Amino acid sequence: MLLGIKFRAHGRIVIVEVNMTYGEWLGIYLKSYRKNGIKEASYHQLELICGKIPLQLRQMQISSILPFMLQQFVNEFCLSSSESYANKMATLVCSSFRKAYENGLVPKNPASGLKKPRRP
């Protein structure tokens, strides 16, 4: 059974566990795919947005997260957030799972059908 994937990043060998949590993946995702492509202030904002994802969801193994779990979270988040902030959260969740799928961490992208609810 495969326990991890080795790769080089910033001159170091990094081992990515296939059964990592969503929170662990978010840290890797931000550093690998977002940090060098956006301004420092925007990156800090993404870190803050990640902190708004419920701890229970961040502590789950990424491969065990189901689409309805993400949809419930986004629905609840949108009720108490500005439209801009809700859009950023939905984008973060979708893009982080898209990259998780591309990296073989999930067998199917649970965020592929994610919909941001309409505001009344």
DSSP file with accessible surface (Angstrom, degrees, kcal/mol):
  #  RESIDUE AA STRUCTURE BP1 BP2  ACC     N-H-->O    O-->H-N    N-H-->O    O-->H-N    TCO  KAPPA ALPHA  PHI   PSI    X-CA   Y-CA   Z-CA
    1    1 A M              0   0  218      0, 0.0     2,-0.5     0, 0.0     0, 0.0   0.000 360.0 360.0 360.0 134.9    0.0    0.0    0.0
    2    2 A L        +     0   0  116      1,-0.2     3,-0.1    15,-0.0    16,-0.1  -0.613 360.0 177.4 -77.3 122.0    1.3    3.4   -1.0
    3    3 A L        -     0   0  127     -2,-0.5    15,-1.0     1,-0.3    16,-0.4   0.681  61.5  -7.3 -97.5 -23.3    1.8    5.6    2.1
    4    4 A G  E     -A   17   0A  18     13,-0.3     2,-0.4    14,-0.1    -1,-0.3  -0.993  55.9-122.1-164.7 168.7    3.2    8.7    0.5
    5    5 A I  E     -A   16   0A  64     11,-2.5    11,-3.1    -2,-0.3     2,-0.4  -0.982  25.2-146.7-121.9 129.0    4.5   10.4   -2.6
    6    6 A K  E     +A   15   0A 151     -2,-0.4     2,-0.3     9,-0.2     9,-0.2  -0.785  28.5 153.0 -96.0 140.5    8.0   11.9   -2.7
    7    7 A F  E     -A   14   0A  76      7,-2.0     7,-3.4    -2,-0.4     2,-0.4  -0.979  41.7-104.9-156.2 164.2    8.9   15.0   -4.7
    8    8 A R  E     +A   13   0A 174     -2,-0.3     2,-0.3     5,-0.2     5,-0.2  -0.798  36.0 169.7 -95.1 135.1   11.3   17.9   -4.6
    9    9 A A  E >   -A   12   0A  20      3,-2.9     3,-1.8    -2,-0.4    -2,-0.0  -0.960  70.0 -14.1-145.8 123.1   10.2   21.3   -3.6
   10   10 A H  T 3  S-     0   0  145     -2,-0.3     3,-0.1     1,-0.3    -1,-0.0   0.878 128.4 -52.3  54.1  42.2   12.5   24.3   -2.9
   11   11 A G  T 3  S+     0   0   66      1,-0.2     2,-0.3     0, 0.0    -1,-0.3   0.536 120.2 100.8  77.0   4.8   15.6   22.0   -2.8
   12   12 A R  E <  S-A    9   0A 169     -3,-1.8    -3,-2.9    -5,-0.0     2,-0.5  -0.891  74.9-117.9-120.0 154.4   14.1   19.6   -0.3
   13   13 A I  E     -A    8   0A  98     -2,-0.3     2,-0.4    -5,-0.2    -5,-0.2  -0.793  33.2-165.3 -88.9 127.4   12.5   16.2   -0.6
   14   14 A V  E     -A    7   0A  37     -7,-3.4    -7,-2.0    -2,-0.5     2,-0.6  -0.934  10.1-150.6-115.3 136.1    8.9   16.4    0.6
   15   15 A I  E     -A    6   0A 104     -2,-0.4     2,-0.6    -9,-0.2    -9,-0.2  -0.939   9.3-160.7-107.8 120.1    6.7   13.4    1.4
   16   16 A V  E     -A    5   0A   8    -11,-3.1   -11,-2.5    -2,-0.6     2,-0.3  -0.895  15.0-136.6-100.4 120.2    3.0   13.9    0.8
   17   17 A E  E >   -A    4   0A 102     -2,-0.6     3,-1.4   -13,-0.3   -13,-0.3  -0.615   3.6-143.6 -77.3 132.3    0.9   11.3    2.6
   18   18 A V  T 3  S+     0   0   41    -15,-1.0    45,-0.2    -2,-0.3    -1,-0.2   0.843 101.8  50.0 -64.5 -30.5   -1.9   10.0    0.5
   19   19 A N  T 3  S+     0   0   72    -16,-0.4    -1,-0.3    43,-0.1    -2,-0.1   0.020  84.5 142.3 -98.6  32.4   -4.2    9.9    3.5
   20   20 A M    <   -     0   0    4     -3,-1.4    42,-2.9    41,-0.1    43,-0.4  -0.198  53.7-103.6 -69.4 162.4   -3.4   13.5    4.6
   21   21 A T  B  >  -B   61   0B  34     40,-0.3     4,-2.3    41,-0.1    40,-0.3  -0.407  26.1-113.1 -81.3 163.2   -6.0   15.8    6.1
   22   22 A Y  H  > S+     0   0    0     38,-2.4     4,-2.7    35,-0.4    36,-0.2   0.901 118.5  54.8 -63.1 -38.5   -7.7   18.6    4.1
   23   23 A G  H  > S+     0   0   25     35,-2.9     4,-1.7    37,-0.3    -1,-0.2   0.903 107.4  49.0 -62.5 -41.1   -5.9   21.1    6.4
   24   24 A E  H  > S+     0   0  102     34,-0.4     4,-1.8     1,-0.2    -1,-0.2   0.925 112.2  48.9 -62.9 -43.4   -2.5   19.6    5.7
   25   25 A W  H  X S+     0   0    6     -4,-2.3     4,-3.6     1,-0.2     5,-0.2   0.894 105.1  58.1 -64.1 -39.6   -3.3   19.7    1.9
   26   26 A L  H  X S+     0   0    5     -4,-2.7     4,-2.8     1,-0.2     5,-0.2   0.911 105.9  50.2 -57.4 -41.8   -4.4   23.3    2.2
   27   27 A G  H  X S+     0   0   31     -4,-1.7     4,-2.0     2,-0.2    -1,-0.2   0.926 114.6  43.1 -61.6 -44.2   -1.0   24.3    3.6
   28   28 A I  H  X S+     0   0   43     -4,-1.8     4,-2.9     2,-0.2     5,-0.3   0.926 113.6  52.4 -66.7 -43.9    0.8   22.5    0.7
   29   29 A Y  H  X>S+     0   0    6     -4,-3.6     4,-2.9     1,-0.2     5,-0.7   0.936 110.1  47.6 -58.1 -48.9   -1.7   23.8   -1.9
   30   30 A L  I  X>S+     0   0    9     -4,-2.8     5,-2.5    -5,-0.2     4,-1.4   0.936 117.1  41.8 -60.7 -47.2   -1.2   27.5   -0.8
   31   31 A K  I  <5S+     0   0  121     -4,-2.0     5,-0.3    -5,-0.2    -1,-0.2   0.883 122.3  39.4 -68.9 -37.7    2.6   27.2   -0.7
   32   32 A S  I  <5S+     0   0   60     -4,-2.9    -2,-0.2    -5,-0.2    -3,-0.2   0.862 130.8  19.6 -82.1 -37.8    2.9   25.2   -3.9
   33   33 A Y  I  <5S+     0   0   91     -4,-2.9    -3,-0.2    -5,-0.3    -2,-0.2   0.629 131.3  26.5-111.7 -19.2    0.3   26.8   -6.2
   34   34 A R  I >X<S+     0   0   67     -4,-1.4     3,-1.3    -5,-0.7     4,-0.8   0.759  96.6  75.7-115.5 -36.8   -0.6   30.2   -4.8
   35   35 A K  G >4<S+     0   0  103     -5,-2.5     3,-0.6     1,-0.3     8,-0.1   0.864 102.8  37.9 -54.9 -47.0    2.3   31.8   -2.8
   36   36 A N  G 34 S+     0   0  138     -5,-0.3    -1,-0.3     1,-0.2    -2,-0.1   0.545 113.6  57.3 -85.8  -3.4    4.6   32.8   -5.7
   37   37 A G  G <4 S+     0   0   69     -3,-1.3     2,-0.3     2,-0.1    -1,-0.2   0.472 104.5  46.2-104.8  -3.7    1.8   33.9   -8.0
   38   38 A I  S << S-     0   0   48     -4,-0.8    -4,-0.0    -3,-0.6     5,-0.0  -0.889  91.0 -84.4-135.3 166.3    0.0   36.5   -5.9
   39   39 A K     >  -     0   0  167     -2,-0.3     4,-2.4     1,-0.1     5,-0.2  -0.281  41.7-112.7 -67.1 156.1    0.8   39.5   -3.8
   40   40 A E  H  > S+     0   0  174      1,-0.2     4,-2.5     2,-0.2     5,-0.2   0.883 117.6  52.9 -59.0 -39.5    1.8   38.9   -0.2
   41   41 A A  H  > S+     0   0   78      1,-0.2     4,-2.0     2,-0.2    -1,-0.2   0.898 109.4  48.8 -65.4 -38.5   -1.4   40.6    1.1
   42   42 A S  H  > S+     0   0   51      2,-0.2     4,-2.0     1,-0.2    -1,-0.2   0.892 110.5  51.2 -67.5 -38.4   -3.5   38.4   -1.1
   43   43 A Y  H  X S+     0   0   14     -4,-2.4     4,-2.1     2,-0.2    -2,-0.2   0.926 108.9  50.9 -64.5 -42.5   -1.7   35.3    0.1
   44   44 A H  H  X S+     0   0  102     -4,-2.5     4,-2.1     1,-0.2    -2,-0.2   0.898 107.6  53.7 -61.8 -38.4   -2.3   36.4    3.7
   45   45 A Q  H  X S+     0   0   71     -4,-2.0     4,-2.5     1,-0.2    -1,-0.2   0.909 106.5  52.0 -63.6 -39.6   -6.0   36.8    2.9
   46   46 A L  H  X S+     0   0   19     -4,-2.0     4,-2.5     1,-0.2    -1,-0.2   0.897 107.3  52.9 -62.7 -38.9   -6.1   33.2    1.6
   47   47 A E  H  X S+     0   0   86     -4,-2.1     4,-1.4     2,-0.2    -1,-0.2   0.913 110.1  48.0 -61.4 -41.6   -4.5   32.0    4.9
   48   48 A L  H  X S+     0   0   91     -4,-2.1     4,-0.5     2,-0.2    -2,-0.2   0.902 109.8  52.0 -65.2 -40.9   -7.2   33.8    6.8
   49   49 A I  H >< S+     0   0    0     -4,-2.5     3,-1.6     1,-0.2     4,-0.5   0.909 105.1  56.0 -62.8 -41.1   -9.9   32.3    4.6
   50   50 A C  H >< S+     0   0   13     -4,-2.5     3,-1.4     1,-0.3    -1,-0.2   0.872 100.5  59.9 -58.1 -35.7   -8.5   28.9    5.2
   51   51 A G  H 3< S+     0   0   45     -4,-1.4    -1,-0.3     1,-0.3    -2,-0.2   0.683  96.2  61.7 -66.7 -17.1   -8.9   29.5    8.9
   52   52 A K  T << S+     0   0  121     -3,-1.6    -1,-0.3    -4,-0.5    -2,-0.2   0.588  78.8 100.0 -84.8 -11.9  -12.7   30.0    8.3
   53   53 A I  S <  S-     0   0    1     -3,-1.4     5,-0.1    -4,-0.5    -3,-0.0  -0.622  93.0 -98.6 -72.7 129.4  -13.0   26.4    7.1
   54   54 A P    >>  -     0   0   55      0, 0.0     4,-2.4     0, 0.0     3,-0.6  -0.174  22.2-127.7 -54.8 140.1  -14.4   24.4   10.1
   55   55 A L  H 3> S+     0   0   94      1,-0.2     4,-2.2     2,-0.2     5,-0.2   0.878 109.0  60.0 -55.0 -39.6  -11.8   22.5   12.0
   56   56 A Q  H 34 S+     0   0  159      1,-0.2     4,-0.4     2,-0.2    -1,-0.2   0.899 108.9  43.2 -58.4 -40.5  -13.8   19.3   11.7
   57   57 A L  H X4 S+     0   0   14     -3,-0.6     3,-1.1     1,-0.2   -35,-0.4   0.912 112.9  51.8 -72.1 -42.0  -13.6   19.6    7.9
   58   58 A R  H 3< S+     0   0   72     -4,-2.4   -35,-2.9     1,-0.2   -34,-0.4   0.785 108.4  52.8 -65.4 -26.2   -9.9   20.5    8.0
   59   59 A Q  T 3< S+     0   0  126     -4,-2.2    -1,-0.2    -5,-0.2    -2,-0.2   0.548  89.3 100.1 -88.2  -5.8   -9.1   17.5   10.2
   60   60 A M  S <  S-     0   0   45     -3,-1.1   -38,-2.4    -4,-0.4   -37,-0.3  -0.497  88.4 -99.2 -78.2 147.6  -10.8   15.0    7.9
   61   61 A Q  B >   -B   21   0B  88    -40,-0.3     3,-1.9    -2,-0.2     4,-0.4  -0.480  33.3-128.8 -61.1 134.3   -8.8   12.8    5.5
   62   62 A I  G >  S+     0   0    0    -42,-2.9     3,-1.2     1,-0.3    -1,-0.2   0.862 106.1  56.6 -59.5 -34.3   -9.0   14.6    2.2
   63   63 A S  G 3  S+     0   0   55    -43,-0.4    -1,-0.3     1,-0.2    45,-0.1   0.631 102.8  56.0 -75.1  -9.7  -10.0   11.4    0.4
   64   64 A S  G <  S+     0   0   51     -3,-1.9     2,-0.4     2,-0.1    -1,-0.2   0.454  78.7 110.3-101.5   1.5  -13.0   10.9    2.8
   65   65 A I    <   -     0   0    8     -3,-1.2    -8,-0.0    -4,-0.4    -3,-0.0  -0.619  55.2-154.6 -80.5 129.9  -14.7   14.3    2.1
   66   66 A L    >>  -     0   0   85     -2,-0.4     4,-1.5     1,-0.1     3,-0.8  -0.698  25.4-111.5-104.9 156.1  -17.9   14.0    0.2
   67   67 A P  H 3> S+     0   0   74      0, 0.0     4,-2.6     0, 0.0     5,-0.2   0.873 115.0  56.2 -54.0 -40.7  -19.6   16.6   -2.1
   68   68 A F  H 3> S+     0   0  113      1,-0.2     4,-2.6     2,-0.2     5,-0.2   0.846 103.0  56.2 -65.0 -30.4  -22.5   17.2    0.3
   69   69 A M  H <> S+     0   0   47     -3,-0.8     4,-2.0     2,-0.2    -1,-0.2   0.926 110.5  43.8 -64.6 -43.9  -20.1   18.1    3.1
   70   70 A L  H  X S+     0   0    1     -4,-1.5     4,-2.7     2,-0.2    -2,-0.2   0.907 113.3  51.4 -68.2 -40.2  -18.5   20.8    1.0
   71   71 A Q  H  X S+     0   0   45     -4,-2.6     4,-2.8     2,-0.2    -2,-0.2   0.916 109.3  50.1 -64.8 -42.3  -21.9   22.1   -0.2
   72   72 A Q  H  X S+     0   0  104     -4,-2.6     4,-2.3     2,-0.2     5,-0.2   0.932 112.1  48.4 -60.0 -44.1  -23.3   22.3    3.4
   73   73 A F  H  X S+     0   0   16     -4,-2.0     4,-2.9     2,-0.2     5,-0.2   0.951 113.0  46.2 -61.5 -49.1  -20.2   24.2    4.5
   74   74 A V  H  X S+     0   0    2     -4,-2.7     4,-2.6     1,-0.2    -2,-0.2   0.916 111.0  53.5 -63.0 -40.6  -20.4   26.7    1.5
   75   75 A N  H  X S+     0   0   62     -4,-2.8     4,-1.0    -5,-0.2    -1,-0.2   0.938 113.9  41.8 -58.0 -47.8  -24.2   27.1    2.1
   76   76 A E  H  X S+     0   0  129     -4,-2.3     4,-0.8    -5,-0.2     3,-0.5   0.904 113.6  52.5 -66.9 -41.4  -23.6   28.0    5.7
   77   77 A F  H >< S+     0   0   20     -4,-2.9     3,-0.9     1,-0.2     4,-0.4   0.904 105.6  54.8 -62.9 -40.2  -20.6   30.2    5.0
   78   78 A C  H >< S+     0   0    7     -4,-2.6     3,-0.5     1,-0.2    -1,-0.2   0.778  98.6  63.4 -66.3 -26.8  -22.5   32.2    2.4
   79   79 A L  H 3< S+     0   0  144     -4,-1.0    -1,-0.2    -3,-0.5    -2,-0.2   0.810 114.1  30.9 -66.6 -30.7  -25.3   33.1    4.9
   80   80 A S  T << S+     0   0  102     -3,-0.9     2,-0.3    -4,-0.8    -1,-0.2   0.258 110.6  74.5-114.6  12.6  -22.9   35.0    7.1
   81   81 A S  S <  S-     0   0   18     -3,-0.5     0, 0.0    -4,-0.4     0, 0.0  -0.867  82.1-100.1-125.4 159.2  -20.3   36.4    4.7
   82   82 A S     >  -     0   0   74     -2,-0.3     4,-2.7     1,-0.1     5,-0.2  -0.273  40.0-109.7 -67.7 161.2  -20.2   39.1    2.1
   83   83 A E  H  > S+     0   0  115      1,-0.2     4,-2.4     2,-0.2     5,-0.2   0.913 119.5  51.3 -61.6 -39.5  -20.6   38.0   -1.5
   84   84 A S  H  > S+     0   0   65      2,-0.2     4,-2.1     1,-0.2    -1,-0.2   0.929 112.0  45.3 -63.0 -46.2  -17.0   38.8   -2.3
   85   85 A Y  H  > S+     0   0   55      2,-0.2     4,-2.2     1,-0.2    -2,-0.2   0.902 112.3  51.9 -66.1 -39.1  -15.8   36.7    0.7
   86   86 A A  H  X S+     0   0    0     -4,-2.7     4,-2.6     1,-0.2    -2,-0.2   0.903 109.0  50.8 -64.2 -40.9  -18.1   33.9   -0.2
   87   87 A N  H  X S+     0   0   65     -4,-2.4     4,-2.5    -5,-0.2    -1,-0.2   0.905 109.5  50.6 -62.8 -40.9  -16.8   33.8   -3.8
   88   88 A K  H  X S+     0   0   74     -4,-2.1     4,-2.4     2,-0.2    -2,-0.2   0.900 111.1  48.5 -64.6 -39.6  -13.2   33.7   -2.5
   89   89 A M  H  X S+     0   0    1     -4,-2.2     4,-2.7     2,-0.2     5,-0.2   0.943 111.9  48.1 -65.4 -47.8  -14.1   30.8   -0.2
   90   90 A A  H  X S+     0   0   14     -4,-2.6     4,-2.6     1,-0.2     5,-0.2   0.913 113.0  49.1 -60.5 -40.8  -15.9   28.8   -3.0
   91   91 A T  H  X S+     0   0   84     -4,-2.5     4,-2.9     2,-0.2     5,-0.3   0.916 111.0  50.0 -64.4 -43.2  -12.9   29.5   -5.3
   92   92 A L  H  X S+     0   0    2     -4,-2.4     4,-2.5     2,-0.2     5,-0.3   0.941 112.6  46.2 -60.9 -47.9  -10.4   28.3   -2.7
   93   93 A V  H  X S+     0   0    1     -4,-2.7     4,-2.0     2,-0.2     5,-0.2   0.950 116.2  45.3 -61.8 -47.5  -12.4   25.1   -2.0
   94   94 A C  H  X S+     0   0   30     -4,-2.6     4,-2.1    -5,-0.2    -2,-0.2   0.938 116.1  44.2 -63.4 -46.9  -12.8   24.3   -5.7
   95   95 A S  H  X S+     0   0   10     -4,-2.9     4,-2.2    -5,-0.2    -1,-0.2   0.882 111.6  53.0 -70.4 -34.7   -9.3   25.0   -6.7
   96   96 A S  H  X S+     0   0    0     -4,-2.5     4,-1.8    -5,-0.3    -1,-0.2   0.912 113.2  43.8 -67.9 -37.9   -7.7   23.2   -3.8
   97   97 A F  H  X S+     0   0    0     -4,-2.0     4,-2.4    -5,-0.3    -1,-0.2   0.846 109.1  57.4 -75.3 -30.4   -9.7   20.1   -4.6
   98   98 A R  H  X S+     0   0  120     -4,-2.1     4,-2.3    -5,-0.2    -2,-0.2   0.947 111.2  43.0 -61.7 -44.7   -9.0   20.4   -8.3
   99   99 A K  H  X S+     0   0   56     -4,-2.2     4,-1.8     2,-0.2    -2,-0.2   0.857 110.4  55.8 -70.5 -33.8   -5.3   20.3   -7.5
  100  100 A A  H  <>S+     0   0    0     -4,-1.8     5,-2.7     2,-0.2     6,-0.7   0.922 109.8  47.0 -62.0 -41.4   -5.7   17.5   -5.0
  101  101 A Y  H ><5S+     0   0  125     -4,-2.4     3,-1.7     1,-0.2    -2,-0.2   0.935 110.0  51.9 -64.5 -45.6   -7.4   15.5   -7.8
  102  102 A E  H 3<5S+     0   0  111     -4,-2.3    -1,-0.2     1,-0.3    -2,-0.2   0.812 110.2  50.4 -61.4 -28.9   -4.6   16.3  -10.2
  103  103 A N  T 3<5S-     0   0   66     -4,-1.8    -1,-0.3    -5,-0.1    -2,-0.2   0.360 117.1-113.1 -91.1   2.2   -2.1   15.1   -7.6
  104  104 A G  T < 5S+     0   0   51     -3,-1.7    -3,-0.2     2,-0.2    -2,-0.1   0.683  81.4 123.5  77.9  19.3   -3.9   11.8   -7.0
  105  105 A L  S   <S+     0   0    4     -5,-2.7    -4,-0.2    -6,-0.2    -5,-0.1   0.692  75.4  34.1 -85.6 -20.6   -4.9   12.6   -3.5
  106  106 A V  S    S-     0   0    7     -6,-0.7    -2,-0.2    -9,-0.1    -1,-0.2  -0.994  71.2-140.9-132.2 142.0   -8.6   12.1   -4.1
  107  107 A P  S    S+     0   0  113      0, 0.0     2,-0.3     0, 0.0    -1,-0.1   0.780  92.7  14.0 -72.3 -24.3  -10.2    9.6   -6.6
  108  108 A K  S    S-     0   0  158    -45,-0.1     3,-0.0    -3,-0.0     0, 0.0  -0.991  87.2-106.8-148.2 146.0  -12.8   12.1   -7.6
  109  109 A N    >   -     0   0   24     -2,-0.3     3,-1.4     1,-0.2     4,-0.2  -0.644  26.0-167.0 -79.3 108.2  -13.1   15.9   -7.1
  110  110 A P  T 3  S+     0   0   10      0, 0.0     3,-0.3     0, 0.0    -1,-0.2   0.640  86.1  55.0 -71.3 -10.9  -15.8   16.4   -4.5
  111  111 A A  T >  S+     0   0    2      1,-0.2     3,-1.6   -17,-0.2   -17,-0.1   0.411  75.8 100.4 -99.9   3.5  -15.9   20.1   -5.2
  112  112 A S  T <  S+     0   0   91     -3,-1.4    -1,-0.2     1,-0.3   -18,-0.0   0.821  91.0  35.5 -63.2 -31.3  -16.6   19.7   -9.0
  113  113 A G  T 3  S+     0   0   50     -3,-0.3    -1,-0.3    -4,-0.2    -2,-0.1   0.243  84.7 142.5-104.5  15.0  -20.3   20.4   -8.6
  114  114 A L    <   -     0   0   28     -3,-1.6     2,-0.4   -24,-0.1    -3,-0.1  -0.307  30.8-165.6 -61.4 131.4  -20.1   22.9   -5.9
  115  115 A K        -     0   0  150     -2,-0.0    -2,-0.1     0, 0.0    -1,-0.0  -0.974  18.7-133.7-123.0 134.8  -22.6   25.7   -6.2
  116  116 A K        -     0   0   62     -2,-0.4   -41,-0.1     1,-0.1   -45,-0.0  -0.745  35.1-119.6 -83.4 123.9  -22.6   29.0   -4.4
  117  117 A P        -     0   0   41      0, 0.0     2,-0.2     0, 0.0    -1,-0.1  -0.308  25.8-109.5 -65.6 150.4  -26.2   29.6   -3.1
  118  118 A R        -     0   0  241      1,-0.1   -40,-0.0     0, 0.0     0, 0.0  -0.505  29.6-120.0 -75.4 149.4  -28.1   32.7   -4.3
  119  119 A R              0   0   97     -2,-0.2    -1,-0.1     1,-0.1   -40,-0.0  -0.655 360.0 360.0 -88.4 145.3  -28.7   35.5   -1.9
  120  120 A P              0   0  177      0, 0.0    -1,-0.1     0, 0.0     0, 0.0  -0.165 360.0 360.0 -66.5 360.0  -32.3   36.4   -1.1
